[in-house]
Amino acid sequence: MNPNRRNTVRRRFVPATLGAAGALSPLAALAALAALAAGAAVPAAAQPAAGQGAPAPREVTAAEARTDAYLNSVRNRPGPLRDFFVRLPKGGDLHNHLSGAVSTEYLVELAAEDGLCIDTATTTAVTPPCGPGTRPAADARTDRAFHDALVRAWSMEGFPPGQSGHDHFFATFGKFGAVTGRHRGKLLAEVADGVVRQNQFYLETMVTPASDGARRLAGEVGWDDDLAALHRKLVAGGKLDKLVAEARKEADDGDAEFRAAARCGTERPRPACRLTVRWISQASRGNAPERVFTQLALGMRLAEKDSRFVAVNLVQPEDSEAALRDYSLQMRMVGYLRTQYPKAHVTLHAGELWPGLVKPEDLRFHIEEAVGVARTERVGHGVDLVHEDDWERTARAMAARRIAVEVPFTSNAQILGVKGADHPFPVYRRYGVPVVLATDDPGVSRTDISHEYAYAATTYGLGYPELKDLARASLEYAFLPGRSLWQGNPTAQGYRFAAACRGERPGEPVRAPACRRLLEDSPKAKAQWQQEAAFDAFERRYTRAVR
């Protein structure tokens, strides 16, 4: 709903969702979008089922309606359509792995700058000297064929369509790991520039803090089935706090490299300097249990001691032997550590699985345990939802507890082959689960967030008002501290300004003292207000375009 409730159009915008025969096809979704733009009634197959918790229809402002009309008018014009989605304010990226987010071309250049070598049999970057079977990465500067071979090996560039990209996708990280492990600050400067150019205002990106120290401490402590006893061993004698100090020093060094690379504080700062960034600590689910627990404990203690860090996540393929074997144990680890570090946030890769990738029994419970046992606040991917036992209950629980699902369409298509009508995106929306669009590993995937929004619009029949609310959700469910700009549960009730800012107009000076205090005291509300002002300018542009 328009925060000011002025100049509104009573039109019904609802998502294209599952009907009796399954999800709408892409062609049907496009037809539904065209019908919505023309003001036609929504087909019954696209209507949410009664009682499923779907968002209520919302009022659409005249400016939103005209912007939506412009979007529909350029649907068959690739240039203006791409320009529209790049300019669209798109909130924050909440599911982003730093090492996989950087452009592959930049990684190749960094490898050359660092004097690294390339194993010619595996296309893996290795430390010098360059002995037999290797060649200098710097050769890629002059040998185009060599350069292009590295780009294909280190990303999904040129990967044959229609083939499973799962193994190739995950193999890339080992190939360029010697590059990304050296330059957190430079990588962030490059990624943050891209995020700003994509008209986003916030980034949560994943890194593995103090990796070597965590491995050593885990080896020293060993495993104990009693998680409380294991935690006591970790903190005894200040061992975990020493690891936290190591991680903070590592972050300080990365910050210094970032400021230098981005020229922050100079007369020519890069766009990256304007971006608000927070870190999510990764724990590698394929490791031994004691190491996973140590990484999780480190990340959660770090989130409570250093405001640059906000949460933990489990990474690596969810279908690997170790990940499948230890999944329930790892959910118990997170659930226990939440009792010890209640201020730390949790978001978990869960349900990044699909029939044929794992045995049927492994599809039955991953999202459910992430929600019920680990008590995650967000779910990453969540692709196998409808293959789980009692999945409707899980979806309702996510809606009731406002547990958002992070959806990277391109990643899901490349790794799992899941797209279009097979993807649970419409199901989550039908059940009222908050949904945020994300990139995952845009460097590896060769994509960007604008593509993810364009895919949502063209595949699922979303109009501009729904895209706008997806962007709003990405800040509402971010781990930014402070009160929200929005009242109540905006996913279910619509985006209405909180009482302090009711009557204020984005893009204009804030008049009410209570609203000024909210924006000054709350980083979350400040970012949300920034986006609302950007929406106002964006809609003015396209309102003029259709006059």
C-alpha positions in Angstrom: 0.0 0.0 0.0 1.2 3.5 -0.7 2.6 4.8 2.5 0.8 8.1 2.0 -2.5 6.6 0.8 -2.7 9.3 -1.8 -3.4 9.1 -5.5 -4.0 5.3 -5.3 -5.6 3.0 -7.9 -7.8 0.2 -6.6 -6.3 -2.7 -8.6 -5.7 -6.2 -7.6 -2.1 -7.5 -8.0 -1.6 -11.1 -7.0 1.2 -13.5 -7.8 1.0 -16.1 -10.5 0.9 -19.2 -8.3 0.2 -22.9 -8.3 -3.2 -24.0 -9.6 -4.8 -27.4 -9.6 -2.7 -28.6 -12.5 0.6 -27.1 -11.2 2.5 -23.8 -11.8 1.7 -21.5 -14.7 4.0 -22.1 -17.7 6.3 -19.2 -18.7 3.9 -18.4 -21.7 0.9 -18.4 -19.4 2.8 -16.2 -16.9 3.5 -13.7 -19.7 -0.1 -13.7 -20.7 -1.2 -13.2 -17.1 1.2 -10.2 -16.8 -0.2 -8.7 -20.0 -3.8 -9.2 -18.7 -2.9 -7.6 -15.4 -1.4 -4.6 -17.2 -4.6 -4.3 -19.1 -6.7 -4.4 -16.0 -8.2 -7.8 -16.7 -9.4 -10.2 -14.0 -6.8 -12.7 -12.7 -7.4 -16.3 -13.9 -8.6 -18.6 -11.2 -5.6 -20.9 -11.6 -3.4 -18.0 -10.5 -5.4 -17.2 -7.4 -4.0 -18.2 -4.0 -6.0 -21.0 -2.3 -8.1 -19.8 0.6 -6.5 -20.0 4.0 -3.0 -20.6 2.7 -1.6 -17.3 4.1 -1.0 -15.6 0.8 -0.4 -11.9 0.9 -3.6 -9.8 0.6 -4.1 -7.8 -2.6 -2.6 -4.3 -2.2 -3.5 -0.9 -3.4 -1.4 0.3 -6.3 -0.5 4.0 -6.7 -1.0 5.8 -10.0 2.8 6.1 -10.3 3.2 2.4 -9.8 0.5 1.6 -12.4 2.1 3.8 -15.0 5.5 2.3 -14.2 4.0 -1.1 -14.6 2.5 -0.1 -17.9 5.9 1.1 -19.1 7.4 -2.3 -18.1 4.7 -4.1 -20.2 5.3 -1.8 -23.1 9.0 -2.8 -23.4 8.6 -6.5 -22.7 9.7 -7.4 -26.3 12.4 -4.7 -26.5 15.6 -6.3 -24.9 17.6 -3.0 -24.6 14.9 -0.9 -22.7 13.8 -4.0 -20.8 17.3 -4.6 -19.5 17.7 -0.9 -18.7 14.5 -1.0 -16.7 15.7 -3.8 -14.5 19.1 -2.4 -13.9 17.6 1.0 -12.9 15.0 -0.7 -10.6 16.0 -0.2 -6.9 16.5 -3.7 -5.7 17.2 -3.5 -2.0 19.9 -5.8 -0.8 21.6 -9.0 -1.7 21.3 -11.4 1.3 22.7 -14.6 -0.3 26.1 -13.9 -1.7 29.4 -15.8 -1.5 32.2 -13.3 -1.8 34.6 -15.7 -3.5 32.0 -16.7 -6.1 30.7 -13.2 -6.6 33.7 -11.7 -8.3 33.9 -11.6 -12.1 36.1 -14.4 -13.4 38.1 -12.0 -15.6 39.1 -10.1 -12.4 40.2 -13.3 -10.7 42.4 -14.2 -13.7 44.0 -10.7 -13.5 44.6 -11.0 -9.8 46.2 -14.4 -10.3 48.6 -12.7 -12.8 49.3 -9.8 -10.5 50.2 -12.3 -7.7 52.5 -14.2 -9.9 50.5 -17.4 -9.5 50.8 -20.4 -11.8 48.2 -22.5 -13.5 48.3 -26.3 -13.4 47.6 -27.0 -17.1 46.0 -30.4 -16.5 43.4 -29.1 -14.0 43.3 -25.4 -14.7 43.9 -24.8 -11.0 45.8 -21.8 -9.6 48.8 -22.8 -7.6 51.6 -20.9 -5.8 54.9 -20.3 -7.6 57.4 -21.2 -8.8 55.9 -22.5 -12.0 57.4 -25.9 -12.5 56.7 -28.6 -15.1 53.0 -29.0 -16.0 52.2 -25.4 -15.1 52.4 -22.0 -16.7 52.3 -18.4 -15.4 48.8 -17.0 -14.9 50.2 -13.8 -16.5 50.3 -15.7 -19.8 46.5 -15.1 -19.9 47.2 -11.4 -20.6 48.6 -12.2 -24.0 47.3 -15.6 -24.8 43.6 -15.2 -25.5 42.9 -18.9 -25.8 44.5 -19.6 -22.4 42.5 -16.7 -20.9 39.2 -18.0 -22.3 40.0 -21.5 -21.1 40.5 -20.2 -17.6 37.2 -18.3 -17.7 35.4 -21.4 -18.8 37.0 -23.6 -16.1 36.5 -21.0 -13.3 32.9 -20.2 -14.2 29.7 -21.4 -16.0 30.7 -19.5 -19.1 30.0 -21.7 -22.2 28.8 -24.6 -20.1 26.7 -26.8 -22.4 23.0 -26.0 -21.9 20.8 -28.9 -20.9 23.6 -30.6 -19.0 23.9 -30.8 -15.2 26.2 -28.1 -14.0 26.4 -29.3 -10.4 29.9 -30.8 -10.5 31.4 -28.1 -12.7 29.9 -25.3 -10.6 31.3 -26.5 -7.3 34.6 -27.5 -8.8 35.3 -23.9 -9.8 36.0 -22.8 -6.2 38.9 -25.2 -5.8 40.4 -24.0 -9.0 40.5 -20.3 -8.1 40.8 -20.7 -4.3 44.5 -19.7 -4.3 43.4 -16.4 -5.7 40.4 -15.5 -3.6 42.1 -16.5 -0.3 44.6 -13.7 -0.6 42.5 -10.5 -1.2 39.3 -10.2 0.7 39.4 -6.4 0.5 40.1 -6.2 -3.2 37.4 -8.8 -3.9 34.9 -6.8 -1.8 35.7 -3.6 -3.6 35.0 -5.2 -7.0 31.8 -6.9 -5.8 30.5 -3.8 -4.0 31.0 -1.6 -7.1 28.8 -4.0 -9.0 26.1 -4.1 -6.3 25.9 -0.3 -6.3 25.8 -0.2 -10.1 22.8 -2.6 -9.9 21.0 -0.1 -7.7 21.2 -2.0 -4.4 21.8 -0.4 -1.1 23.0 -3.3 1.1 25.1 -6.5 0.9 25.5 -9.5 3.2 28.3 -11.6 1.9 29.8 -14.9 3.1 33.4 -15.5 4.0 35.2 -18.1 6.1 36.9 -16.2 9.0 40.2 -17.5 10.6 39.9 -20.7 8.7 43.4 -22.1 9.6 43.0 -21.1 13.2 39.6 -22.8 13.4 41.1 -26.0 11.9 43.9 -26.0 14.5 41.5 -25.4 17.4 39.1 -28.1 16.3 42.0 -30.5 16.1 43.2 -29.6 19.5 39.7 -29.9 21.1 38.5 -33.0 19.2 34.9 -34.3 19.1 32.5 -34.7 22.0 28.9 -35.9 21.4 27.9 -33.7 24.4 27.6 -30.3 22.6 27.6 -28.4 25.9 30.8 -30.1 27.0 32.4 -29.5 23.6 31.5 -25.8 23.8 33.1 -25.6 27.3 36.3 -27.1 25.9 36.3 -24.4 23.1 35.9 -21.5 25.4 38.2 -22.8 28.2 41.3 -20.7 28.7 40.0 -18.1 26.3 40.8 -20.3 23.3 37.7 -19.3 21.3 38.2 -15.6 22.2 41.7 -15.8 20.8 40.3 -17.2 17.6 37.7 -14.3 17.5 40.6 -11.9 17.9 42.4 -13.6 14.9 39.2 -13.2 12.8 38.8 -9.6 13.7 42.5 -8.9 12.8 41.9 -10.6 9.5 38.8 -8.4 9.0 40.8 -5.3 9.9 43.4 -6.2 7.3 40.6 -6.8 4.7 39.0 -3.4 5.5 42.3 -1.6 5.0 42.8 -3.4 1.6 39.2 -2.5 0.7 39.6 1.2 1.5 42.8 1.4 -0.5 41.4 -0.5 -3.5 38.1 1.5 -3.4 39.9 4.8 -2.8 37.6 5.6 0.1 38.3 9.0 1.7 39.9 10.3 -1.4 38.7 12.8 -4.1 37.9 9.9 -6.4 36.2 7.2 -4.3 34.7 4.2 -6.1 31.0 3.4 -5.8 31.9 0.6 -3.4 32.6 3.2 -0.6 28.9 4.1 -0.5 27.6 0.5 0.2 26.7 -0.9 3.6 28.3 -4.3 3.9 27.9 -7.0 6.6 29.7 -10.3 6.8 28.2 -13.8 7.3 30.6 -16.4 8.6 30.7 -19.7 6.7 31.0 -23.1 8.2 31.9 -25.9 5.8 29.4 -28.7 6.2 31.6 -31.3 4.6 34.3 -31.1 7.3 34.6 -33.2 10.4 32.0 -32.5 13.1 34.4 -30.8 15.5 35.6 -28.4 12.8 32.0 -27.6 11.8 31.1 -26.9 15.4 34.2 -24.8 15.9 33.4 -22.7 12.8 29.8 -22.2 13.9 30.8 -21.2 17.4 33.4 -18.8 16.1 30.9 -17.2 13.7 28.3 -16.7 16.4 30.7 -15.4 19.0 32.1 -13.1 16.3 28.6 -11.8 15.5 28.1 -10.8 19.1 31.4 -9.1 19.5 31.9 -7.3 16.1 29.2 -5.4 14.4 30.7 -6.1 11.0 29.6 -9.7 11.3 25.9 -10.6 11.7 25.3 -14.3 11.2 26.5 -17.8 10.4 25.6 -20.2 7.5 26.6 -23.7 6.4 28.1 -24.0 3.0 29.4 -26.6 0.5 27.2 -29.1 -1.4 24.2 -30.2 0.7 24.2 -33.5 -1.3 27.8 -34.6 -0.4 28.3 -37.7 1.7 29.4 -35.9 4.8 26.7 -33.3 4.5 24.0 -35.9 4.2 25.4 -38.0 7.0 25.8 -35.2 9.5 22.8 -33.0 8.5 20.7 -33.6 11.6 23.7 -33.3 13.8 24.6 -30.0 12.3 21.1 -28.7 12.8 21.4 -29.7 16.5 24.7 -27.8 16.6 23.2 -24.6 15.4 20.2 -25.0 17.7 22.4 -25.5 20.7 24.7 -22.6 19.9 21.7 -20.3 19.5 21.1 -20.8 23.2 24.6 -19.6 23.9 24.7 -16.7 21.4 21.2 -15.4 21.2 22.2 -12.1 19.6 23.8 -13.8 16.6 21.7 -14.4 13.5 21.3 -17.6 11.5 20.6 -18.3 7.9 21.0 -21.8 6.5 21.4 -23.4 3.1 18.7 -26.0 3.3 16.8 -27.9 0.7 19.3 -27.3 -2.1 18.4 -30.7 -3.3 16.3 -32.3 -6.1 15.0 -35.8 -7.0 17.7 -37.8 -8.6 20.5 -35.9 -6.9 20.0 -37.8 -3.6 18.0 -40.7 -2.4 14.3 -40.0 -1.7 14.7 -40.3 2.1 17.2 -37.4 2.0 14.5 -35.1 0.5 12.1 -35.5 3.4 13.3 -33.2 6.2 16.1 -30.7 5.5 14.1 -27.5 5.4 11.9 -28.8 8.3 14.9 -29.3 10.5 16.5 -26.0 9.6 13.3 -24.3 10.7 12.3 -26.5 13.6 15.7 -27.7 15.1 18.2 -25.0 14.1 15.6 -22.3 14.3 17.0 -20.5 11.3 15.8 -17.0 10.5 16.2 -17.4 6.7 16.4 -20.4 4.4 18.8 -20.4 1.5 17.5 -22.0 -1.7 14.8 -24.2 -0.2 14.2 -25.8 -3.6 13.0 -29.3 -2.5 10.2 -27.9 -0.3 7.3 -29.9 -1.8 9.2 -33.1 -1.7 9.5 -32.9 2.1 7.2 -34.7 4.6 4.3 -32.4 5.7 5.8 -29.5 3.7 2.6 -27.5 4.0 3.2 -27.3 7.8 6.8 -26.2 7.2 5.6 -23.5 4.8 3.0 -22.3 7.2 5.5 -22.2 10.0 7.9 -20.1 7.9 5.1 -17.7 7.1 4.0 -17.4 10.7 7.5 -16.9 12.0 8.5 -14.6 9.1 11.3 -16.9 8.0 12.4 -15.7 4.6 13.6 -17.9 1.7 16.5 -16.6 -0.3 15.9 -17.4 -4.0 18.8 -17.3 -6.6 17.1 -18.5 -9.8 20.2 -18.8 -12.0 22.0 -20.8 -9.4 19.1 -23.2 -9.0 18.9 -23.7 -12.7 22.6 -24.2 -13.2 23.3 -26.5 -10.2 20.0 -28.4 -9.9 18.3 -27.9 -13.3 15.3 -26.5 -11.5 13.5 -23.6 -13.1 10.1 -22.3 -14.3 7.2 -24.4 -13.3 9.3 -26.8 -11.2 10.7 -24.1 -9.0 8.9 -23.6 -5.6 9.0 -19.8 -5.9 5.2 -19.6 -6.5 4.5 -22.0 -3.7 6.3 -20.0 -1.1 4.5 -16.9 -2.2 1.2 -18.7 -2.1 1.7 -19.7 1.5 2.8 -16.2 2.5 6.4 -17.0 3.1 8.6 -13.9 2.7 10.7 -14.2 -0.5 13.9 -12.3 -1.3 15.8 -12.6 -4.6 19.5 -13.1 -4.5 22.5 -13.9 -6.7 24.4 -16.6 -4.7 27.6 -16.7 -6.8 27.1 -14.2 -9.7 30.7 -14.3 -10.8 30.7 -18.1 -11.3 27.1 -18.0 -12.6 27.8 -15.1 -15.0 24.7 -13.3 -13.9 23.5 -10.3 -11.8 20.6 -9.3 -9.6 18.9 -7.5 -12.5 18.6 -10.8 -14.4 17.1 -12.4 -11.3 14.3 -9.8 -11.1 13.8 -10.0 -14.9 13.4 -13.7 -14.6 10.9 -13.4 -11.9 8.8 -11.0 -13.9 8.8 -12.9 -17.2 8.5 -16.4 -15.8 6.0 -15.9 -13.1 4.0 -13.0 -14.4 5.0 -10.4 -11.8 4.1 -6.8 -12.3 6.1 -3.8 -11.1 4.2 -3.5 -7.7 5.2 -7.1 -6.9 8.8 -6.6 -7.9 8.9 -3.5 -5.7 7.7 -5.5 -2.8 10.3 -8.2 -3.4 13.0 -5.5 -3.3 11.4 -4.1 0.0 11.5 -7.6 1.4 15.2 -7.9 0.9 15.8 -5.0 3.3 13.0 -6.0 5.7 14.5 -9.5 6.2 18.2 -8.3 6.2 20.2 -8.6 9.4 20.5 -4.9 9.8 19.9 -3.7 13.3 17.2 -1.4 14.4 13.4 -1.0 14.0 11.8 -1.4 10.6 10.3 1.5 8.6 7.3 -0.7 8.1 4.4 -1.5 10.4 3.6 -5.0 11.5 4.2 -7.9 9.1 4.5 -6.3 5.7 4.6 -9.6 3.8 1.1 -10.5 5.1 -0.4 -7.0 5.7 1.3 -4.8 3.0 4.0 -2.2 3.3 2.6 0.6 5.5 4.9 3.1 7.2 5.3 2.7 10.9 3.4 5.3 12.9 6.5 7.5 13.4 6.8 8.1 9.6 3.1 8.0 8.5 2.3 10.9 6.3 6.0 11.4 5.2 6.9 11.4 1.6 10.1 9.7 0.3 12.3 12.0 -1.6 11.2 15.0 0.4 12.6 16.4 3.7 11.4 14.5 6.8 9.1 16.7 8.9 8.1 14.7 11.9 10.7 14.5 14.7 9.7 11.0 15.5 10.4 9.9 12.0 13.8 11.7 12.0 14.7 9.9 15.2 13.7 6.5 13.7 15.9 7.1 10.7 18.8 8.3 12.8 18.6 5.5 15.3 17.9 2.5 13.0 20.3 1.4 10.2 17.5 -0.8 8.9 14.9 2.0 8.7 17.6 4.3 7.1 18.3 1.9 4.3 14.6 1.3 3.8 14.0 5.1 3.5 16.8 5.4 1.1 15.2 2.8 -1.1 11.8 4.4 -0.9 13.3 7.7 -2.1 14.9 5.8 -4.9 11.6 4.2 -5.8 10.0 7.7 -6.0 12.7 8.9 -8.4 12.5 5.7 -10.4 8.7 5.9 -10.8 8.9 9.6 -11.8 11.2 8.6 -14.6 8.8 6.0 -16.0 5.7 8.1 -15.3 7.1 10.7 -17.7 8.0 8.0 -20.2 4.3 6.9 -20.7 2.7 10.4 -20.8 
